[in-house]
């Protein structure tokens, strides 16, 4: 995305990121020379709103969203949100150059041959990645089951607001990385967003998406091991994990459980990254890894991933090139910035901002 084209835009969208443990809200002012954070809210959820990847507790989720919107004085604004990676089917294809409407029709026709769902049961979209040899285009096709996207849209509608854009968390993550780290755009970078239930991985280079995937490993992996091995309740185990991640002293047995399982989680990331990279078909290696998401704060995880992969591993700072309005608590923002990455990436979007090659 050419983010400079968004500065000075007329419509301000509010980003809503539906997580399994919290709903996050982010709003940016894009009318000045640099984006400015004007609104951020996080509301923990007392119950899981998802069954699989579908929001099945829609009434509860809508009530909580409405409470979050009201607490942050948001009304009469359109929403940009994202589908969770595991709910999305993506595939890269090549097609001959043609105008946009003809391209859309042909992709719709061809999609039935490679999407593992009934074409009538999904919402289909695509993004032109760039030109390919032989007067062709590289295209990323994205499909989401109707029940998954409807669950999110219904939740927003019940809160009295309209959805302007539905993105995918992979691409929101890539958006915020590219905006904040232009010095690394020419490198092959693996972006890993570690949530509570799963982790999303986006491998990108030069503004292009080389591979996206997800893993059923997240912060809850450690919490559940603490539950099992120490005989704790979930809330108690979660608090123990947070204390260790914050550098507080915890009992030796808990430290051992956390250390052993952090090593296991890091080895799984190493294994999956190798698999994903092989599947991408690219020849060059991964130059750098950036971690974000609440689960990235697990004590020792960054160091273990760097050691096991042999790749420099850094924490992604989603606010690196974004100003903040006065009144925000800097310590609070720093602590929560890992869970803001998706929302901030969404906030950089606006309707009609997809860039297409000439002739499309």
CORSUL-V842889 format. One record per backbone hydrogen bond with DSSP energy under -0.5 kcal/mol. NH is the residue of the N-H (numbers start at 1). CO is the residue of the C=O. If there is no record, write none. Layout:
nh/co
NH/CO
NH/CO
This chain:
nh/co
3/1
5/2
6/3
7/3
8/30
9/6
9/30
13/11
14/78
15/13
15/26
16/80
17/24
18/16
19/17
19/22
23/43
24/17
25/41
26/15
27/39
28/13
29/36
30/28
36/29
37/323
38/27
38/36
39/27
41/25
43/23
44/42
45/21
51/54
53/51
54/51
56/49
56/54
57/49
58/56
61/57
62/58
63/59
64/60
65/61
66/62
67/63
68/64
69/65
70/66
71/67
72/68
73/70
74/69
75/73
79/162
80/14
81/165
82/16
83/167
87/84
88/85
89/143
90/88
91/141
93/139
95/137
97/135
100/360
103/99
104/100
105/101
106/102
107/103
108/104
109/105
110/106
111/107
112/108
113/110
114/111
115/111
117/115
121/118
122/119
123/144
124/122
125/142
127/140
129/127
129/138
130/138
132/136
136/132
137/95
138/130
139/93
139/137
140/127
141/91
141/139
142/125
143/89
144/123
145/87
146/121
148/145
149/145
150/146
151/147
152/148
153/149
154/150
155/151
156/152
157/153
158/154
159/155
160/157
161/156
164/79
164/162
165/79
167/81
167/165
169/83
171/168
172/168
173/169
174/170
175/171
176/172
177/173
178/174
179/175
180/176
181/177
184/181
185/182
187/184
189/187
189/204
190/288
191/189
191/202
192/190
192/290
193/191
193/200
194/192
194/292
195/193
195/198
199/215
200/193
201/213
202/191
203/211
204/189
204/202
205/208
206/185
208/205
210/203
210/208
211/203
213/201
215/199
217/215
219/195
220/196
221/218
222/218
222/219
223/219
224/220
225/221
226/222
227/223
228/224
229/225
230/226
231/227
232/226
232/227
237/233
238/234
239/235
240/236
241/237
242/238
243/239
244/240
245/241
246/242
247/244
248/243
255/251
256/252
257/253
258/254
259/255
260/256
261/257
262/258
263/259
264/260
265/261
266/262
267/263
268/264
269/265
270/266
271/267
272/268
273/269
274/270
275/271
276/272
277/273
278/274
279/275
280/276
281/277
281/278
282/277
287/188
288/188
289/312
290/190
291/314
292/192
293/338
295/194
296/194
296/293
297/294
298/295
301/298
304/300
305/301
306/302
307/303
308/304
309/305
310/306
314/289
316/291
318/316
320/317
322/319
323/35
325/37
328/325
330/328
333/329
334/330
335/331
336/332
337/333
339/336
340/337
341/337
344/340
345/341
346/342
347/343
348/344
348/345
349/346
353/350
356/354
360/357
